[in-house]
């Protein structure tokens, strides 16, 4: 139900991580260990379930882009914020 979600993963150290397919394109950086944690704002609708097909690409310092990784996050505004 939350419109913001964190995507965590690993890439080449210090790579820029670009995520598209949510409410807006976002970018973050992988650390020296290659780990990243980037917050994404999802597309939402007040009363409808909304599917967000996200594409994650890592870009190294030389400008080389990785193949895209794909994931889907479904925003459901009818679910409770915290599980019972």
N, CA, C and O atoms as a Maestro MAE file, in Angstrom:
{
 s_m_m2io_version
 :::
 2.0.0
}

f_m_ct {
 s_m_title
 :::
 protein
 m_atom[336] {
  # First column is atom index #
  i_m_mmod_type
  r_m_x_coord
  r_m_y_coord
  r_m_z_coord
  i_m_residue_number
  s_m_chain_name
  s_m_pdb_residue_name
  s_m_pdb_atom_name
  i_m_atomic_number
  :::
  1 25 0.811 -1.194 0.000 1 A "UNK " " N  " 7
  2 3 0.000 0.000 0.000 1 A "UNK " " CA " 6
  3 2 0.856 1.260 0.000 1 A "UNK " " C  " 6
  4 15 0.410 2.305 -0.474 1 A "UNK " " O  " 8
  5 25 2.050 1.182 0.512 2 A "UNK " " N  " 7
  6 3 2.902 2.371 0.569 2 A "UNK " " CA " 6
  7 2 3.367 2.741 -0.838 2 A "UNK " " C  " 6
  8 15 3.808 1.868 -1.585 2 A "UNK " " O  " 8
  9 25 3.278 4.017 -1.213 3 A "UNK " " N  " 7
  10 3 3.669 4.405 -2.569 3 A "UNK " " CA " 6
  11 2 5.178 4.504 -2.768 3 A "UNK " " C  " 6
  12 15 5.630 4.653 -3.903 3 A "UNK " " O  " 8
  13 25 5.974 4.427 -1.694 4 A "UNK " " N  " 7
  14 3 7.425 4.422 -1.828 4 A "UNK " " CA " 6
  15 2 7.946 3.048 -1.422 4 A "UNK " " C  " 6
  16 15 7.533 2.481 -0.411 4 A "UNK " " O  " 8
  17 25 8.855 2.534 -2.227 5 A "UNK " " N  " 7
  18 3 9.476 1.245 -1.945 5 A "UNK " " CA " 6
  19 2 10.971 1.371 -2.169 5 A "UNK " " C  " 6
  20 15 11.414 2.102 -3.055 5 A "UNK " " O  " 8
  21 25 11.749 0.658 -1.366 6 A "UNK " " N  " 7
  22 3 13.199 0.630 -1.546 6 A "UNK " " CA " 6
  23 2 13.581 -0.588 -2.363 6 A "UNK " " C  " 6
  24 15 13.139 -1.702 -2.081 6 A "UNK " " O  " 8
  25 25 14.400 -0.371 -3.371 7 A "UNK " " N  " 7
  26 3 14.952 -1.473 -4.153 7 A "UNK " " CA " 6
  27 2 16.412 -1.618 -3.769 7 A "UNK " " C  " 6
  28 15 17.184 -0.662 -3.837 7 A "UNK " " O  " 8
  29 25 16.780 -2.821 -3.366 8 A "UNK " " N  " 7
  30 3 18.153 -3.097 -2.943 8 A "UNK " " CA " 6
  31 2 18.762 -4.127 -3.881 8 A "UNK " " C  " 6
  32 15 18.070 -5.000 -4.405 8 A "UNK " " O  " 8
  33 25 20.056 -4.011 -4.080 9 A "UNK " " N  " 7
  34 3 20.731 -4.978 -4.919 9 A "UNK " " CA " 6
  35 2 22.217 -4.721 -4.943 9 A "UNK " " C  " 6
  36 15 22.756 -4.012 -4.094 9 A "UNK " " O  " 8
  37 25 22.872 -5.303 -5.921 10 A "UNK " " N  " 7
  38 3 24.308 -5.093 -6.067 10 A "UNK " " CA " 6
  39 2 24.648 -4.892 -7.536 10 A "UNK " " C  " 6
  40 15 23.972 -5.394 -8.434 10 A "UNK " " O  " 8
  41 25 25.710 -4.147 -7.742 11 A "UNK " " N  " 7
  42 3 26.179 -3.804 -9.087 11 A "UNK " " CA " 6
  43 2 27.686 -3.587 -8.992 11 A "UNK " " C  " 6
  44 15 28.297 -3.855 -7.958 11 A "UNK " " O  " 8
  45 25 28.263 -3.110 -10.055 12 A "UNK " " N  " 7
  46 3 29.677 -2.744 -10.029 12 A "UNK " " CA " 6
  47 2 29.874 -1.641 -8.987 12 A "UNK " " C  " 6
  48 15 29.037 -0.744 -8.889 12 A "UNK " " O  " 8
  49 25 30.953 -1.683 -8.211 13 A "UNK " " N  " 7
  50 3 31.186 -0.629 -7.222 13 A "UNK " " CA " 6
  51 2 31.115 0.763 -7.849 13 A "UNK " " C  " 6
  52 15 31.634 0.996 -8.941 13 A "UNK " " O  " 8
  53 25 30.469 1.673 -7.142 14 A "UNK " " N  " 7
  54 3 30.338 3.086 -7.519 14 A "UNK " " CA " 6
  55 2 29.553 3.328 -8.814 14 A "UNK " " C  " 6
  56 15 29.646 4.410 -9.393 14 A "UNK " " O  " 8
  57 25 28.791 2.345 -9.269 15 A "UNK " " N  " 7
  58 3 27.968 2.527 -10.473 15 A "UNK " " CA " 6
  59 2 26.740 3.369 -10.143 15 A "UNK " " C  " 6
  60 15 26.249 3.354 -9.014 15 A "UNK " " O  " 8
  61 25 26.249 4.105 -11.143 16 A "UNK " " N  " 7
  62 3 24.990 4.820 -10.998 16 A "UNK " " CA " 6
  63 2 23.867 3.831 -11.321 16 A "UNK " " C  " 6
  64 15 23.934 3.104 -12.312 16 A "UNK " " O  " 8
  65 25 22.842 3.813 -10.478 17 A "UNK " " N  " 7
  66 3 21.697 2.928 -10.660 17 A "UNK " " CA " 6
  67 2 20.524 3.776 -11.137 17 A "UNK " " C  " 6
  68 15 20.151 4.741 -10.469 17 A "UNK " " O  " 8
  69 25 19.942 3.433 -12.277 18 A "UNK " " N  " 7
  70 3 18.820 4.184 -12.845 18 A "UNK " " CA " 6
  71 2 17.606 3.257 -12.876 18 A "UNK " " C  " 6
  72 15 17.669 2.145 -13.399 18 A "UNK " " O  " 8
  73 25 16.492 3.741 -12.302 19 A "UNK " " N  " 7
  74 3 15.268 2.943 -12.240 19 A "UNK " " CA " 6
  75 2 14.148 3.712 -12.924 19 A "UNK " " C  " 6
  76 15 13.866 4.859 -12.575 19 A "UNK " " O  " 8
  77 25 13.511 3.072 -13.900 20 A "UNK " " N  " 7
  78 3 12.377 3.663 -14.607 20 A "UNK " " CA " 6
  79 2 11.165 2.755 -14.449 20 A "UNK " " C  " 6
  80 15 11.292 1.579 -14.105 20 A "UNK " " O  " 8
  81 25 9.993 3.316 -14.705 21 A "UNK " " N  " 7
  82 3 8.768 2.537 -14.685 21 A "UNK " " CA " 6
  83 2 7.863 2.812 -13.507 21 A "UNK " " C  " 6
  84 15 6.746 2.296 -13.455 21 A "UNK " " O  " 8
  85 25 8.315 3.611 -12.561 22 A "UNK " " N  " 7
  86 3 7.457 4.026 -11.455 22 A "UNK " " CA " 6
  87 2 6.829 5.363 -11.800 22 A "UNK " " C  " 6
  88 15 6.601 5.668 -12.971 22 A "UNK " " O  " 8
  89 25 6.550 6.160 -10.777 23 A "UNK " " N  " 7
  90 3 5.952 7.474 -11.007 23 A "UNK " " CA " 6
  91 2 6.922 8.411 -11.713 23 A "UNK " " C  " 6
  92 15 6.503 9.313 -12.438 23 A "UNK " " O  " 8
  93 25 8.225 8.197 -11.501 24 A "UNK " " N  " 7
  94 3 9.250 9.023 -12.141 24 A "UNK " " CA " 6
  95 2 10.553 8.241 -12.181 24 A "UNK " " C  " 6
  96 15 10.734 7.285 -11.427 24 A "UNK " " O  " 8
  97 25 11.453 8.645 -13.056 25 A "UNK " " N  " 7
  98 3 12.773 8.026 -13.100 25 A "UNK " " CA " 6
  99 2 13.550 8.465 -11.870 25 A "UNK " " C  " 6
  100 15 13.526 9.637 -11.496 25 A "UNK " " O  " 8
  101 25 14.241 7.518 -11.243 26 A "UNK " " N  " 7
  102 3 15.080 7.838 -10.092 26 A "UNK " " CA " 6
  103 2 16.465 7.248 -10.311 26 A "UNK " " C  " 6
  104 15 16.639 6.300 -11.078 26 A "UNK " " O  " 8
  105 25 17.440 7.821 -9.628 27 A "UNK " " N  " 7
  106 3 18.811 7.333 -9.728 27 A "UNK " " CA " 6
  107 2 19.446 7.346 -8.348 27 A "UNK " " C  " 6
  108 15 19.089 8.151 -7.486 27 A "UNK " " O  " 8
  109 25 20.372 6.460 -8.162 28 A "UNK " " N  " 7
  110 3 21.143 6.386 -6.930 28 A "UNK " " CA " 6
  111 2 22.507 5.820 -7.261 28 A "UNK " " C  " 6
  112 15 22.808 5.536 -8.420 28 A "UNK " " O  " 8
  113 25 23.320 5.660 -6.253 29 A "UNK " " N  " 7
  114 3 24.678 5.170 -6.471 29 A "UNK " " CA " 6
  115 2 24.913 3.887 -5.688 29 A "UNK " " C  " 6
  116 15 24.451 3.735 -4.557 29 A "UNK " " O  " 8
  117 25 25.640 2.970 -6.312 30 A "UNK " " N  " 7
  118 3 26.130 1.803 -5.587 30 A "UNK " " CA " 6
  119 2 27.333 2.257 -4.770 30 A "UNK " " C  " 6
  120 15 28.076 3.145 -5.188 30 A "UNK " " O  " 8
  121 25 27.518 1.657 -3.627 31 A "UNK " " N  " 7
  122 3 28.655 2.001 -2.783 31 A "UNK " " CA " 6
  123 2 29.935 1.348 -3.273 31 A "UNK " " C  " 6
  124 15 29.949 0.672 -4.302 31 A "UNK " " O  " 8
  125 25 31.000 1.558 -2.529 32 A "UNK " " N  " 7
  126 3 32.294 0.975 -2.879 32 A "UNK " " CA " 6
  127 2 32.235 -0.554 -2.869 32 A "UNK " " C  " 6
  128 15 33.036 -1.213 -3.532 32 A "UNK " " O  " 8
  129 25 31.280 -1.116 -2.112 33 A "UNK " " N  " 7
  130 3 31.101 -2.569 -2.072 33 A "UNK " " CA " 6
  131 2 30.120 -3.061 -3.142 33 A "UNK " " C  " 6
  132 15 29.865 -4.261 -3.245 33 A "UNK " " O  " 8
  133 25 29.571 -2.135 -3.936 34 A "UNK " " N  " 7
  134 3 28.642 -2.484 -5.003 34 A "UNK " " CA " 6
  135 2 27.181 -2.547 -4.579 34 A "UNK " " C  " 6
  136 15 26.306 -2.729 -5.426 34 A "UNK " " O  " 8
  137 25 26.901 -2.401 -3.300 35 A "UNK " " N  " 7
  138 3 25.513 -2.479 -2.830 35 A "UNK " " CA " 6
  139 2 24.792 -1.154 -3.042 35 A "UNK " " C  " 6
  140 15 25.377 -0.079 -2.918 35 A "UNK " " O  " 8
  141 25 23.496 -1.261 -3.369 36 A "UNK " " N  " 7
  142 3 22.689 -0.048 -3.501 36 A "UNK " " CA " 6
  143 2 21.336 -0.235 -2.835 36 A "UNK " " C  " 6
  144 15 20.872 -1.359 -2.643 36 A "UNK " " O  " 8
  145 25 20.718 0.872 -2.491 37 A "UNK " " N  " 7
  146 3 19.380 0.924 -1.893 37 A "UNK " " CA " 6
  147 2 18.761 2.215 -2.414 37 A "UNK " " C  " 6
  148 15 19.109 3.301 -1.951 37 A "UNK " " O  " 8
  149 25 17.846 2.104 -3.374 38 A "UNK " " N  " 7
  150 3 17.265 3.270 -4.035 38 A "UNK " " CA " 6
  151 2 15.761 3.290 -3.774 38 A "UNK " " C  " 6
  152 15 15.081 2.284 -3.973 38 A "UNK " " O  " 8
  153 25 15.240 4.437 -3.327 39 A "UNK " " N  " 7
  154 3 13.805 4.568 -3.078 39 A "UNK " " CA " 6
  155 2 13.088 4.950 -4.364 39 A "UNK " " C  " 6
  156 15 13.496 5.867 -5.077 39 A "UNK " " O  " 8
  157 25 12.008 4.225 -4.643 40 A "UNK " " N  " 7
  158 3 11.209 4.423 -5.847 40 A "UNK " " CA " 6
  159 2 9.797 4.835 -5.438 40 A "UNK " " C  " 6
  160 15 9.214 4.247 -4.527 40 A "UNK " " O  " 8
  161 25 9.250 5.843 -6.110 41 A "UNK " " N  " 7
  162 3 7.849 6.206 -5.913 41 A "UNK " " CA " 6
  163 2 7.032 5.497 -6.981 41 A "UNK " " C  " 6
  164 15 7.304 5.622 -8.175 41 A "UNK " " O  " 8
  165 25 6.032 4.753 -6.539 42 A "UNK " " N  " 7
  166 3 5.215 3.962 -7.454 42 A "UNK " " CA " 6
  167 2 4.087 4.780 -8.052 42 A "UNK " " C  " 6
  168 15 3.619 5.750 -7.455 42 A "UNK " " O  " 8
  169 25 3.654 4.372 -9.249 43 A "UNK " " N  " 7
  170 3 2.409 4.891 -9.819 43 A "UNK " " CA " 6
  171 2 1.287 4.367 -8.937 43 A "UNK " " C  " 6
  172 15 1.286 3.196 -8.559 43 A "UNK " " O  " 8
  173 25 0.337 5.226 -8.611 44 A "UNK " " N  " 7
  174 3 -0.769 4.813 -7.752 44 A "UNK " " CA " 6
  175 2 -2.085 5.327 -8.311 44 A "UNK " " C  " 6
  176 15 -2.120 6.249 -9.126 44 A "UNK " " O  " 8
  177 25 -3.148 4.718 -7.861 45 A "UNK " " N  " 7
  178 3 -4.502 5.193 -8.150 45 A "UNK " " CA " 6
  179 2 -5.268 5.114 -6.837 45 A "UNK " " C  " 6
  180 15 -5.020 4.218 -6.029 45 A "UNK " " O  " 8
  181 25 -6.181 6.026 -6.618 46 A "UNK " " N  " 7
  182 3 -6.880 6.106 -5.337 46 A "UNK " " CA " 6
  183 2 -7.598 4.809 -4.994 46 A "UNK " " C  " 6
  184 15 -7.512 4.348 -3.856 46 A "UNK " " O  " 8
  185 25 -8.294 4.217 -5.935 47 A "UNK " " N  " 7
  186 3 -9.099 3.039 -5.630 47 A "UNK " " CA " 6
  187 2 -8.731 1.809 -6.445 47 A "UNK " " C  " 6
  188 15 -9.364 0.764 -6.294 47 A "UNK " " O  " 8
  189 25 -7.733 1.906 -7.295 48 A "UNK " " N  " 7
  190 3 -7.411 0.792 -8.180 48 A "UNK " " CA " 6
  191 2 -6.037 0.215 -7.881 48 A "UNK " " C  " 6
  192 15 -5.132 0.914 -7.426 48 A "UNK " " O  " 8
  193 25 -5.907 -1.064 -8.146 49 A "UNK " " N  " 7
  194 3 -4.611 -1.722 -8.067 49 A "UNK " " CA " 6
  195 2 -3.800 -1.282 -9.280 49 A "UNK " " C  " 6
  196 15 -4.307 -1.288 -10.402 49 A "UNK " " O  " 8
  197 25 -2.548 -0.902 -9.062 50 A "UNK " " N  " 7
  198 3 -1.696 -0.392 -10.137 50 A "UNK " " CA " 6
  199 2 -0.425 -1.224 -10.214 50 A "UNK " " C  " 6
  200 15 0.269 -1.398 -9.212 50 A "UNK " " O  " 8
  201 25 -0.119 -1.736 -11.396 51 A "UNK " " N  " 7
  202 3 1.093 -2.519 -11.606 51 A "UNK " " CA " 6
  203 2 2.213 -1.600 -12.079 51 A "UNK " " C  " 6
  204 15 2.036 -0.828 -13.021 51 A "UNK " " O  " 8
  205 25 3.370 -1.689 -11.417 52 A "UNK " " N  " 7
  206 3 4.551 -0.912 -11.787 52 A "UNK " " CA " 6
  207 2 5.610 -1.882 -12.302 52 A "UNK " " C  " 6
  208 15 6.163 -2.667 -11.532 52 A "UNK " " O  " 8
  209 25 5.892 -1.829 -13.599 53 A "UNK " " N  " 7
  210 3 6.930 -2.659 -14.204 53 A "UNK " " CA " 6
  211 2 8.210 -1.841 -14.219 53 A "UNK " " C  " 6
  212 15 8.363 -0.921 -15.022 53 A "UNK " " O  " 8
  213 25 9.132 -2.189 -13.319 54 A "UNK " " N  " 7
  214 3 10.348 -1.396 -13.140 54 A "UNK " " CA " 6
  215 2 11.515 -2.002 -13.902 54 A "UNK " " C  " 6
  216 15 11.649 -3.221 -14.004 54 A "UNK " " O  " 8
  217 25 12.359 -1.118 -14.437 55 A "UNK " " N  " 7
  218 3 13.575 -1.507 -15.145 55 A "UNK " " CA " 6
  219 2 14.742 -0.878 -14.404 55 A "UNK " " C  " 6
  220 15 14.754 0.330 -14.166 55 A "UNK " " O  " 8
  221 25 15.735 -1.705 -14.035 56 A "UNK " " N  " 7
  222 3 16.887 -1.240 -13.275 56 A "UNK " " CA " 6
  223 2 18.135 -1.436 -14.129 56 A "UNK " " C  " 6
  224 15 18.402 -2.535 -14.615 56 A "UNK " " O  " 8
  225 25 18.897 -0.352 -14.304 57 A "UNK " " N  " 7
  226 3 20.122 -0.394 -15.104 57 A "UNK " " CA " 6
  227 2 21.252 0.214 -14.285 57 A "UNK " " C  " 6
  228 15 21.070 1.239 -13.628 57 A "UNK " " O  " 8
  229 25 22.419 -0.421 -14.328 58 A "UNK " " N  " 7
  230 3 23.621 0.122 -13.694 58 A "UNK " " CA " 6
  231 2 24.514 0.711 -14.779 58 A "UNK " " C  " 6
  232 15 24.713 0.102 -15.829 58 A "UNK " " O  " 8
  233 25 25.050 1.900 -14.517 59 A "UNK " " N  " 7
  234 3 25.940 2.574 -15.465 59 A "UNK " " CA " 6
  235 2 27.262 2.822 -14.755 59 A "UNK " " C  " 6
  236 15 27.300 3.486 -13.719 59 A "UNK " " O  " 8
  237 25 28.360 2.285 -15.316 60 A "UNK " " N  " 7
  238 3 29.660 2.457 -14.668 60 A "UNK " " CA " 6
  239 2 30.282 3.804 -15.014 60 A "UNK " " C  " 6
  240 15 29.723 4.577 -15.792 60 A "UNK " " O  " 8
  241 25 31.439 4.074 -14.430 61 A "UNK " " N  " 7
  242 3 32.106 5.370 -14.605 61 A "UNK " " CA " 6
  243 2 32.454 5.654 -16.062 61 A "UNK " " C  " 6
  244 15 32.540 6.817 -16.456 61 A "UNK " " O  " 8
  245 25 32.654 4.619 -16.865 62 A "UNK " " N  " 7
  246 3 32.985 4.795 -18.282 62 A "UNK " " CA " 6
  247 2 31.736 4.998 -19.138 62 A "UNK " " C  " 6
  248 15 31.841 5.213 -20.345 62 A "UNK " " O  " 8
  249 25 30.548 4.930 -18.517 63 A "UNK " " N  " 7
  250 3 29.308 5.121 -19.263 63 A "UNK " " CA " 6
  251 2 28.707 3.847 -19.826 63 A "UNK " " C  " 6
  252 15 27.724 3.901 -20.566 63 A "UNK " " O  " 8
  253 25 29.280 2.701 -19.488 64 A "UNK " " N  " 7
  254 3 28.752 1.421 -19.961 64 A "UNK " " CA " 6
  255 2 27.528 1.033 -19.137 64 A "UNK " " C  " 6
  256 15 27.580 1.019 -17.907 64 A "UNK " " O  " 8
  257 25 26.433 0.720 -19.814 65 A "UNK " " N  " 7
  258 3 25.196 0.338 -19.131 65 A "UNK " " CA " 6
  259 2 25.050 -1.181 -19.106 65 A "UNK " " C  " 6
  260 15 25.369 -1.867 -20.077 65 A "UNK " " O  " 8
  261 25 24.565 -1.690 -17.982 66 A "UNK " " N  " 7
  262 3 24.295 -3.120 -17.857 66 A "UNK " " CA " 6
  263 2 23.025 -3.475 -18.626 66 A "UNK " " C  " 6
  264 15 22.264 -2.597 -19.033 66 A "UNK " " O  " 8
  265 25 22.812 -4.759 -18.816 67 A "UNK " " N  " 7
  266 3 21.506 -5.207 -19.288 67 A "UNK " " CA " 6
  267 2 20.498 -4.847 -18.209 67 A "UNK " " C  " 6
  268 15 20.831 -4.834 -17.024 67 A "UNK " " O  " 8
  269 25 19.287 -4.558 -18.608 68 A "UNK " " N  " 7
  270 3 18.257 -4.169 -17.645 68 A "UNK " " CA " 6
  271 2 17.783 -5.377 -16.845 68 A "UNK " " C  " 6
  272 15 17.597 -6.469 -17.384 68 A "UNK " " O  " 8
  273 25 17.594 -5.154 -15.554 69 A "UNK " " N  " 7
  274 3 16.908 -6.122 -14.697 69 A "UNK " " CA " 6
  275 2 15.478 -5.627 -14.560 69 A "UNK " " C  " 6
  276 15 15.242 -4.422 -14.464 69 A "UNK " " O  " 8
  277 25 14.533 -6.537 -14.550 70 A "UNK " " N  " 7
  278 3 13.123 -6.156 -14.484 70 A "UNK " " CA " 6
  279 2 12.502 -6.714 -13.210 70 A "UNK " " C  " 6
  280 15 12.840 -7.810 -12.764 70 A "UNK " " O  " 8
  281 25 11.593 -5.943 -12.638 71 A "UNK " " N  " 7
  282 3 10.784 -6.419 -11.521 71 A "UNK " " CA " 6
  283 2 9.435 -5.721 -11.573 71 A "UNK " " C  " 6
  284 15 9.308 -4.646 -12.159 71 A "UNK " " O  " 8
  285 25 8.446 -6.322 -10.972 72 A "UNK " " N  " 7
  286 3 7.106 -5.742 -10.927 72 A "UNK " " CA " 6
  287 2 6.691 -5.577 -9.476 72 A "UNK " " C  " 6
  288 15 6.820 -6.500 -8.672 72 A "UNK " " O  " 8
  289 25 6.191 -4.390 -9.148 73 A "UNK " " N  " 7
  290 3 5.626 -4.122 -7.826 73 A "UNK " " CA " 6
  291 2 4.193 -3.665 -8.047 73 A "UNK " " C  " 6
  292 15 3.932 -2.767 -8.847 73 A "UNK " " O  " 8
  293 25 3.270 -4.290 -7.330 74 A "UNK " " N  " 7
  294 3 1.855 -3.949 -7.450 74 A "UNK " " CA " 6
  295 2 1.457 -3.079 -6.264 74 A "UNK " " C  " 6
  296 15 1.652 -3.460 -5.110 74 A "UNK " " O  " 8
  297 25 0.898 -1.909 -6.557 75 A "UNK " " N  " 7
  298 3 0.388 -1.021 -5.502 75 A "UNK " " CA " 6
  299 2 -1.095 -1.299 -5.337 75 A "UNK " " C  " 6
  300 15 -1.869 -1.174 -6.286 75 A "UNK " " O  " 8
  301 25 -1.491 -1.683 -4.110 76 A "UNK " " N  " 7
  302 3 -2.890 -1.980 -3.818 76 A "UNK " " CA " 6
  303 2 -3.340 -1.071 -2.681 76 A "UNK " " C  " 6
  304 15 -2.980 -1.319 -1.531 76 A "UNK " " O  " 8
  305 25 -4.116 -0.028 -2.964 77 A "UNK " " N  " 7
  306 3 -4.506 0.933 -1.936 77 A "UNK " " CA " 6
  307 2 -5.508 0.386 -0.925 77 A "UNK " " C  " 6
  308 15 -5.806 1.054 0.065 77 A "UNK " " O  " 8
  309 25 -6.031 -0.814 -1.156 78 A "UNK " " N  " 7
  310 3 -7.022 -1.359 -0.226 78 A "UNK " " CA " 6
  311 2 -6.399 -2.192 0.890 78 A "UNK " " C  " 6
  312 15 -7.089 -2.539 1.849 78 A "UNK " " O  " 8
  313 25 -5.123 -2.516 0.790 79 A "UNK " " N  " 7
  314 3 -4.468 -3.297 1.837 79 A "UNK " " CA " 6
  315 2 -4.175 -2.419 3.045 79 A "UNK " " C  " 6
  316 15 -3.963 -1.216 2.895 79 A "UNK " " O  " 8
  317 25 -4.159 -3.005 4.251 80 A "UNK " " N  " 7
  318 3 -3.776 -2.213 5.425 80 A "UNK " " CA " 6
  319 2 -2.292 -1.865 5.350 80 A "UNK " " C  " 6
  320 15 -1.510 -2.600 4.747 80 A "UNK " " O  " 8
  321 25 -1.903 -0.744 5.962 81 A "UNK " " N  " 7
  322 3 -0.497 -0.341 5.949 81 A "UNK " " CA " 6
  323 2 0.381 -1.340 6.681 81 A "UNK " " C  " 6
  324 15 1.493 -1.628 6.238 81 A "UNK " " O  " 8
  325 25 -0.099 -1.867 7.785 82 A "UNK " " N  " 7
  326 3 0.665 -2.840 8.556 82 A "UNK " " CA " 6
  327 2 -0.131 -4.129 8.648 82 A "UNK " " C  " 6
  328 15 -1.349 -4.096 8.830 82 A "UNK " " O  " 8
  329 25 0.548 -5.271 8.525 83 A "UNK " " N  " 7
  330 3 -0.177 -6.535 8.602 83 A "UNK " " CA " 6
  331 2 -0.797 -6.719 9.986 83 A "UNK " " C  " 6
  332 15 -0.294 -6.178 10.971 83 A "UNK " " O  " 8
  333 25 -1.880 -7.475 10.060 84 A "UNK " " N  " 7
  334 3 -2.540 -7.695 11.362 84 A "UNK " " CA " 6
  335 2 -1.687 -8.500 12.310 84 A "UNK " " C  " 6
  336 15 -2.101 -8.767 13.438 84 A "UNK " " O  " 8
  :::
 }
 m_bond[335] {
  # First column is bond index #
  i_m_from
  i_m_to
  i_m_order
  :::
  1 1 2 1
  2 2 3 1
  3 3 4 2
  4 3 5 1
  5 5 6 1
  6 6 7 1
  7 7 8 2
  8 7 9 1
  9 9 10 1
  10 10 11 1
  11 11 12 2
  12 11 13 1
  13 13 14 1
  14 14 15 1
  15 15 16 2
  16 15 17 1
  17 17 18 1
  18 18 19 1
  19 19 20 2
  20 19 21 1
  21 21 22 1
  22 22 23 1
  23 23 24 2
  24 23 25 1
  25 25 26 1
  26 26 27 1
  27 27 28 2
  28 27 29 1
  29 29 30 1
  30 30 31 1
  31 31 32 2
  32 31 33 1
  33 33 34 1
  34 34 35 1
  35 35 36 2
  36 35 37 1
  37 37 38 1
  38 38 39 1
  39 39 40 2
  40 39 41 1
  41 41 42 1
  42 42 43 1
  43 43 44 2
  44 43 45 1
  45 45 46 1
  46 46 47 1
  47 47 48 2
  48 47 49 1
  49 49 50 1
  50 50 51 1
  51 51 52 2
  52 51 53 1
  53 53 54 1
  54 54 55 1
  55 55 56 2
  56 55 57 1
  57 57 58 1
  58 58 59 1
  59 59 60 2
  60 59 61 1
  61 61 62 1
  62 62 63 1
  63 63 64 2
  64 63 65 1
  65 65 66 1
  66 66 67 1
  67 67 68 2
  68 67 69 1
  69 69 70 1
  70 70 71 1
  71 71 72 2
  72 71 73 1
  73 73 74 1
  74 74 75 1
  75 75 76 2
  76 75 77 1
  77 77 78 1
  78 78 79 1
  79 79 80 2
  80 79 81 1
  81 81 82 1
  82 82 83 1
  83 83 84 2
  84 83 85 1
  85 85 86 1
  86 86 87 1
  87 87 88 2
  88 87 89 1
  89 89 90 1
  90 90 91 1
  91 91 92 2
  92 91 93 1
  93 93 94 1
  94 94 95 1
  95 95 96 2
  96 95 97 1
  97 97 98 1
  98 98 99 1
  99 99 100 2
  100 99 101 1
  101 101 102 1
  102 102 103 1
  103 103 104 2
  104 103 105 1
  105 105 106 1
  106 106 107 1
  107 107 108 2
  108 107 109 1
  109 109 110 1
  110 110 111 1
  111 111 112 2
  112 111 113 1
  113 113 114 1
  114 114 115 1
  115 115 116 2
  116 115 117 1
  117 117 118 1
  118 118 119 1
  119 119 120 2
  120 119 121 1
  121 121 122 1
  122 122 123 1
  123 123 124 2
  124 123 125 1
  125 125 126 1
  126 126 127 1
  127 127 128 2
  128 127 129 1
  129 129 130 1
  130 130 131 1
  131 131 132 2
  132 131 133 1
  133 133 134 1
  134 134 135 1
  135 135 136 2
  136 135 137 1
  137 137 138 1
  138 138 139 1
  139 139 140 2
  140 139 141 1
  141 141 142 1
  142 142 143 1
  143 143 144 2
  144 143 145 1
  145 145 146 1
  146 146 147 1
  147 147 148 2
  148 147 149 1
  149 149 150 1
  150 150 151 1
  151 151 152 2
  152 151 153 1
  153 153 154 1
  154 154 155 1
  155 155 156 2
  156 155 157 1
  157 157 158 1
  158 158 159 1
  159 159 160 2
  160 159 161 1
  161 161 162 1
  162 162 163 1
  163 163 164 2
  164 163 165 1
  165 165 166 1
  166 166 167 1
  167 167 168 2
  168 167 169 1
  169 169 170 1
  170 170 171 1
  171 171 172 2
  172 171 173 1
  173 173 174 1
  174 174 175 1
  175 175 176 2
  176 175 177 1
  177 177 178 1
  178 178 179 1
  179 179 180 2
  180 179 181 1
  181 181 182 1
  182 182 183 1
  183 183 184 2
  184 183 185 1
  185 185 186 1
  186 186 187 1
  187 187 188 2
  188 187 189 1
  189 189 190 1
  190 190 191 1
  191 191 192 2
  192 191 193 1
  193 193 194 1
  194 194 195 1
  195 195 196 2
  196 195 197 1
  197 197 198 1
  198 198 199 1
  199 199 200 2
  200 199 201 1
  201 201 202 1
  202 202 203 1
  203 203 204 2
  204 203 205 1
  205 205 206 1
  206 206 207 1
  207 207 208 2
  208 207 209 1
  209 209 210 1
  210 210 211 1
  211 211 212 2
  212 211 213 1
  213 213 214 1
  214 214 215 1
  215 215 216 2
  216 215 217 1
  217 217 218 1
  218 218 219 1
  219 219 220 2
  220 219 221 1
  221 221 222 1
  222 222 223 1
  223 223 224 2
  224 223 225 1
  225 225 226 1
  226 226 227 1
  227 227 228 2
  228 227 229 1
  229 229 230 1
  230 230 231 1
  231 231 232 2
  232 231 233 1
  233 233 234 1
  234 234 235 1
  235 235 236 2
  236 235 237 1
  237 237 238 1
  238 238 239 1
  239 239 240 2
  240 239 241 1
  241 241 242 1
  242 242 243 1
  243 243 244 2
  244 243 245 1
  245 245 246 1
  246 246 247 1
  247 247 248 2
  248 247 249 1
  249 249 250 1
  250 250 251 1
  251 251 252 2
  252 251 253 1
  253 253 254 1
  254 254 255 1
  255 255 256 2
  256 255 257 1
  257 257 258 1
  258 258 259 1
  259 259 260 2
  260 259 261 1
  261 261 262 1
  262 262 263 1
  263 263 264 2
  264 263 265 1
  265 265 266 1
  266 266 267 1
  267 267 268 2
  268 267 269 1
  269 269 270 1
  270 270 271 1
  271 271 272 2
  272 271 273 1
  273 273 274 1
  274 274 275 1
  275 275 276 2
  276 275 277 1
  277 277 278 1
  278 278 279 1
  279 279 280 2
  280 279 281 1
  281 281 282 1
  282 282 283 1
  283 283 284 2
  284 283 285 1
  285 285 286 1
  286 286 287 1
  287 287 288 2
  288 287 289 1
  289 289 290 1
  290 290 291 1
  291 291 292 2
  292 291 293 1
  293 293 294 1
  294 294 295 1
  295 295 296 2
  296 295 297 1
  297 297 298 1
  298 298 299 1
  299 299 300 2
  300 299 301 1
  301 301 302 1
  302 302 303 1
  303 303 304 2
  304 303 305 1
  305 305 306 1
  306 306 307 1
  307 307 308 2
  308 307 309 1
  309 309 310 1
  310 310 311 1
  311 311 312 2
  312 311 313 1
  313 313 314 1
  314 314 315 1
  315 315 316 2
  316 315 317 1
  317 317 318 1
  318 318 319 1
  319 319 320 2
  320 319 321 1
  321 321 322 1
  322 322 323 1
  323 323 324 2
  324 323 325 1
  325 325 326 1
  326 326 327 1
  327 327 328 2
  328 327 329 1
  329 329 330 1
  330 330 331 1
  331 331 332 2
  332 331 333 1
  333 333 334 1
  334 334 335 1
  335 335 336 2
  :::
 }
}
